Amino acid sequence: MAVEKAVKQFHDWDKSGMTFRYATTKKGAVAKFQHADIDIENLKDVMSGIANFFSGFDGWLDSIANA
């Protein structure tokens, strides 16, 4: 549920997925990000946790697929 909540929050912040990935828009303008008060250290921890979740889940799915 925590991963789902985090992914949903990212989607709500950036529905196109462009702002988090690119510093400029397709037209070359600087991408505007409305959440300038993000705690980068916390974001790093959250993203590491999500990556660990998906890595573990992928390993679990692989183990059942090969059983």
BELSUL-V444013 format. One line per field, one symbol per residue. ss: DSSP state (H for helix, E for strand, - for the rest). phi: phi as a letter, one per 40 degrees, with the letter a starting at -180 (. if undefined). psi: psi as a letter, one per 40 degrees, with the letter a starting at -180 (. if undefined). Layout:
ss = ???
phi = ???
psi = ???
This chain:
ss = -HHHHHHHHHHHH----------E-----E---------HHHHHHHHHHHHHHHHHHHHHHHHHH--
phi = .ccdcccccccccadcgccccbcbcccgccccbcbcccccccddccccccccdcccccccccccccc
psi = dddddddddddddgdeeddddieiideeihhhhegefhhdddddddddddddddddddddddddde.
